[in-house]
């Protein structure tokens, strides 16, 4: 199961939940809520301890999404320091961010799929996923 959607599904099966905060706790990843200004959140490692940082001023749905997104970085890109790459290199981080968004969308959707009479926007609303992230949902 090498797809990002598959990685999210494997994590859900392993921990019996799609709650990113519960998964972070089970993986012993501290989640810190901080005043981050315009930054939604970031994933860091300090003395080999992974840490998820979330902007405390976001609403609950966005905090869940950001936690899922940063958890995705920890699962898909555990050794990648995106804040460092952003400020100190010319390395394009678009792919890394898109993969973390896709992971977050599929983690929050869980094993659920849109109903036959449901639009993708309604499905996202029902699952508390920001509608802006619809483009990262994969049917495969």
C-alpha positions in Angstrom: 0.0 0.0 0.0 2.3 2.7 -1.3 -0.3 5.3 -2.1 -0.8 8.2 0.2 -4.5 7.2 0.6 -3.3 3.7 1.5 -0.9 5.1 4.1 -3.8 7.0 5.7 -6.0 3.9 5.6 -3.2 1.8 7.2 -2.8 4.3 10.0 -6.6 4.3 10.6 -6.6 0.5 10.8 -3.6 0.4 13.1 -5.0 2.9 15.6 -8.7 2.2 15.2 -9.5 5.9 14.6 -9.1 8.7 12.1 -8.8 11.3 14.9 -5.4 12.9 14.2 -5.0 14.0 17.8 -5.5 10.5 19.1 -3.1 9.1 16.5 -0.5 11.7 17.5 -0.9 10.8 21.1 -0.6 7.0 20.4 2.6 7.7 18.4 3.9 9.9 21.3 4.0 13.0 19.2 3.3 16.1 21.3 0.8 18.6 19.8 1.4 22.2 20.8 -1.1 25.0 20.3 0.7 28.3 19.8 0.2 31.8 18.5 1.8 31.4 15.0 0.5 34.5 13.3 -0.2 33.7 9.6 1.3 30.2 9.9 -1.2 27.4 10.2 1.2 24.9 11.7 4.4 23.0 11.2 6.1 19.7 12.0 9.5 19.7 13.7 11.9 17.4 15.4 13.8 18.3 18.6 16.3 15.8 19.9 14.7 13.1 17.8 11.3 13.9 19.2 8.7 14.7 16.5 6.4 17.7 17.4 3.3 19.1 15.8 2.8 22.8 16.2 -0.7 24.2 15.5 -1.9 27.8 15.3 -4.1 28.2 18.4 -6.3 30.8 16.6 -7.7 28.4 14.0 -11.2 27.0 14.3 -11.7 23.3 15.3 -12.0 22.0 11.8 -8.8 23.7 10.6 -6.9 22.6 13.7 -8.0 19.0 12.9 -6.9 19.4 9.3 -3.5 21.0 10.3 -2.9 18.2 12.8 -3.6 15.7 10.0 -1.5 17.5 7.6 1.5 17.7 10.0 1.0 14.1 10.9 1.2 13.4 7.2 4.6 15.0 7.1 5.7 12.8 10.0 4.5 9.6 8.2 5.4 10.5 4.6 8.4 12.8 5.1 9.7 12.0 8.6 13.2 13.4 8.0 12.2 16.5 5.9 12.4 19.9 7.6 10.1 22.0 5.5 10.6 25.3 7.4 14.4 24.8 6.8 13.9 24.0 3.1 11.6 27.0 2.7 14.0 29.5 4.1 17.4 28.1 3.3 17.3 26.3 0.0 15.8 26.5 -3.5 14.3 23.0 -3.1 10.7 23.1 -4.4 8.4 22.0 -1.5 5.1 22.0 -3.5 5.1 18.2 -3.9 5.7 17.7 -0.2 2.9 20.0 0.8 0.5 18.5 -1.7 1.3 15.0 -0.4 0.6 16.1 3.2 -2.7 17.7 2.1 -3.7 14.5 0.3 -2.8 12.5 3.4 -4.8 14.8 5.7 -7.9 14.7 3.5 -7.9 10.9 3.4 -7.2 10.5 7.1 -10.1 12.8 8.0 -12.4 11.1 5.5 -11.5 7.8 7.1 -13.0 4.8 5.5 -16.0 6.9 4.5 -16.9 7.8 0.9 -19.4 10.3 -0.5 -22.9 9.0 -0.6 -24.6 8.5 -4.0 -26.8 11.6 -3.4 -24.0 13.7 -1.8 -21.7 16.2 -3.4 -18.0 16.2 -2.6 -18.5 19.5 -0.8 -21.3 18.0 1.4 -19.1 15.0 2.1 -16.2 17.3 3.2 -18.6 19.4 5.4 -20.0 16.2 7.0 -16.4 15.1 7.8 -15.2 18.5 9.0 -12.7 18.9 6.2 -12.1 22.4 4.8 -13.8 22.6 1.3 -10.6 24.3 0.0 -9.0 20.9 0.2 -11.3 19.1 -2.2 -8.8 19.0 -5.0 -6.6 16.6 -2.9 -9.3 13.9 -2.6 -8.5 10.8 -4.6 -11.1 8.2 -5.5 -8.8 5.4 -6.8 
